[in-house]
Amino acid sequence: SSVADGRSPAGTAAMAAAGYDEATLDASRLAAVEAREAAVETAIQSGDSAAAVAAALDNPPLGTKDAGIKARNAAVVLRAMAAVKDADIDGIVAAMSPDEADTCMKYVYKGLESNNTTAISGSLFKWHAQLVEKSGLGCIVRTMTDRKTV
């Protein structure tokens, strides 16, 4: 991740502070989503679902208003989450930081609101249960009240 191209949170914030326009920021965010998508696919193909989830949750495009970028990133995260065996969800959630758990919960709700995820909604409920067990009800409250949506 490079600060100069905005692929890190500090890079995107630095670009915004430097006065880059929204189109430039979104181009950088899209490049970051594409890189994340490649990293997730590589991790899934190598059988490392924990690395796939970690890569998927890294630096989500919270600052964009572009629904296409958010939808593409959500698809990447949901693909990573779907690749995890139910028995492995607990261990992956247990290793998450509080911020990662909150971000993951945002994607659980994003997946449940979508009509395209009926095949994995049972898995999403298992993710939800594990996230609540780890982070408590505060995780739900923070997800519902955070203005930065996924």
Backbone torsions as a table, in degrees:
resi	resn	phi	psi	omega
1	SER	NA	135.1	-176.3
2	SER	-118.9	134.6	177.7
3	VAL	-64.4	-35.9	-176.4
4	ALA	-64.5	-33.2	-178.3
5	ASP	-100.2	2.7	173.7
6	GLY	78.2	17.6	-178.6
7	ARG	-83.1	-4.1	175.3
8	SER	-113.7	157.8	178.8
9	PRO	-55.6	-41.3	179.5
10	ALA	-66.2	-36.1	179.8
11	GLY	-65.5	-45.4	178.6
12	THR	-65.1	-42.4	178.1
13	ALA	-64.0	-40.6	178.7
14	ALA	-64.3	-39.6	178.9
15	MET	-65.1	-42.1	179.5
16	ALA	-63.9	-43.3	179.8
17	ALA	-65.1	-30.7	-179.3
18	ALA	-79.1	-3.9	175.2
19	GLY	92.0	17.2	175.3
20	TYR	-62.3	144.6	179.3
21	ASP	-78.3	167.1	-175.4
22	GLU	-61.0	-35.5	179.8
23	ALA	-64.6	-41.1	178.5
24	THR	-66.8	-43.0	178.1
25	LEU	-62.7	-42.8	-179.4
26	ASP	-67.4	-34.5	176.0
27	ALA	-62.6	-40.9	177.6
28	SER	-66.6	-41.6	179.3
29	ARG	-64.7	-39.9	178.7
30	LEU	-64.7	-41.4	177.1
31	ALA	-61.1	-38.9	178.4
32	ALA	-66.2	-39.3	178.1
33	VAL	-64.4	-42.4	179.5
34	GLU	-63.4	-41.4	177.8
35	ALA	-65.0	-40.6	179.0
36	ARG	-64.3	-41.1	179.4
37	GLU	-60.5	-43.5	178.4
38	ALA	-64.2	-41.8	179.5
39	ALA	-64.6	-39.9	178.9
40	VAL	-65.2	-45.8	180.0
41	GLU	-61.7	-42.1	178.8
42	THR	-61.8	-44.6	179.6
43	ALA	-64.5	-41.7	179.6
44	ILE	-64.2	-44.8	-179.5
45	GLN	-63.7	-30.1	179.0
46	SER	-86.4	-0.6	177.4
47	GLY	83.5	12.4	-178.3
48	ASP	-101.9	79.5	-176.1
49	SER	-67.1	-30.1	178.1
50	ALA	-64.6	-42.0	177.7
51	ALA	-67.1	-34.6	178.6
52	ALA	-63.1	-44.6	179.3
53	VAL	-66.3	-43.9	179.5
54	ALA	-60.5	-44.1	179.1
55	ALA	-65.3	-40.2	-177.8
56	ALA	-65.0	-36.4	-176.7
57	LEU	-84.8	-8.1	-177.0
58	ASP	-72.9	122.2	172.7
59	ASN	53.9	61.2	178.3
60	PRO	-65.3	153.5	-177.3
61	PRO	-78.6	65.5	-176.4
62	LEU	-68.4	-28.8	-174.1
63	GLY	-81.6	-8.1	-176.1
64	THR	-86.5	151.3	172.4
65	LYS	-103.8	-1.4	-178.1
66	ASP	-76.8	110.8	-177.4
67	ALA	-64.3	-31.0	179.7
68	GLY	-64.8	-41.9	178.5
69	ILE	-66.1	-43.6	179.6
70	LYS	-64.1	-41.2	-179.5
71	ALA	-65.9	-41.6	179.9
72	ARG	-64.9	-42.1	178.5
73	ASN	-65.8	-39.7	177.9
74	ALA	-60.8	-39.7	178.5
75	ALA	-62.5	-38.5	178.2
76	VAL	-64.3	-47.7	-178.7
77	VAL	-64.0	-44.8	-178.8
78	LEU	-66.0	-34.4	175.6
79	ARG	-62.2	-44.4	179.3
80	ALA	-64.3	-43.8	-179.1
81	MET	-65.4	-37.0	-179.9
82	ALA	-68.2	-25.1	-178.5
83	ALA	-77.2	-10.8	-177.7
84	VAL	-85.2	131.7	175.2
85	LYS	-69.9	144.3	-178.2
86	ASP	-52.0	-38.2	-178.1
87	ALA	-67.8	-20.6	-177.2
88	ASP	-93.7	-9.9	-176.4
89	ILE	-59.7	-45.1	-177.4
90	ASP	-57.0	-47.7	-179.2
91	GLY	-64.3	-39.0	179.8
92	ILE	-67.5	-44.4	179.4
93	VAL	-65.3	-40.1	-179.3
94	ALA	-60.9	-30.8	-178.5
95	ALA	-84.8	-5.4	-177.9
96	MET	-76.8	147.3	170.3
97	SER	-74.8	164.6	176.9
98	PRO	-57.3	-39.5	178.8
99	ASP	-66.3	-40.9	177.7
100	GLU	-64.0	-39.8	178.7
101	ALA	-63.1	-43.0	178.3
102	ASP	-63.7	-42.4	178.9
103	THR	-64.4	-42.3	178.6
104	CYS	-60.8	-41.5	178.9
105	MET	-62.0	-37.8	176.9
106	LYS	-57.9	-42.2	-179.1
107	TYR	-73.8	-29.0	173.8
108	VAL	-60.5	-48.6	179.5
109	TYR	-66.1	-37.6	177.6
110	LYS	-60.8	-43.5	178.9
111	GLY	-65.6	-39.8	-179.6
112	LEU	-70.0	-28.1	179.7
113	GLU	-80.1	-15.6	-178.7
114	SER	-83.2	145.0	177.3
115	ASN	-81.3	-9.8	-174.2
116	ASN	-92.1	2.3	-172.7
117	THR	-115.5	21.6	-178.2
118	THR	-59.4	-29.2	-179.9
119	ALA	-66.3	-28.4	-177.8
120	ILE	-113.1	7.5	-176.4
121	SER	-63.1	-31.9	175.5
122	GLY	-61.8	-41.5	177.3
123	SER	-65.3	-39.6	179.7
124	LEU	-62.7	-36.0	176.4
125	PHE	-66.3	-34.1	176.3
126	LYS	-67.8	-41.1	175.2
127	TRP	-59.4	-45.3	-179.2
128	HIS	-57.3	-48.6	-178.6
129	ALA	-60.7	-43.5	-179.8
130	GLN	-67.0	-38.8	178.8
131	LEU	-65.3	-40.8	178.2
132	VAL	-67.8	-39.1	178.5
133	GLU	-61.9	-39.7	-178.8
134	LYS	-75.3	-47.7	-169.0
135	SER	-106.3	-6.2	-179.5
136	GLY	76.5	-175.3	-178.8
137	LEU	-67.7	-19.3	178.1
138	GLY	-58.4	-32.3	178.3
139	CYS	-60.9	-41.7	178.8
140	ILE	-67.7	-45.8	-178.6
141	VAL	-61.1	-46.3	179.4
142	ARG	-62.6	-38.6	179.3
143	THR	-64.2	-44.6	-176.5
144	MET	-72.8	-28.2	-175.1
145	THR	-100.0	-11.0	-178.3
146	ASP	-68.7	128.9	-179.3
147	ARG	-76.2	-19.7	179.1
148	LYS	-86.4	101.0	-175.4
149	THR	-92.2	159.3	175.7
150	VAL	-100.6	NA	NA
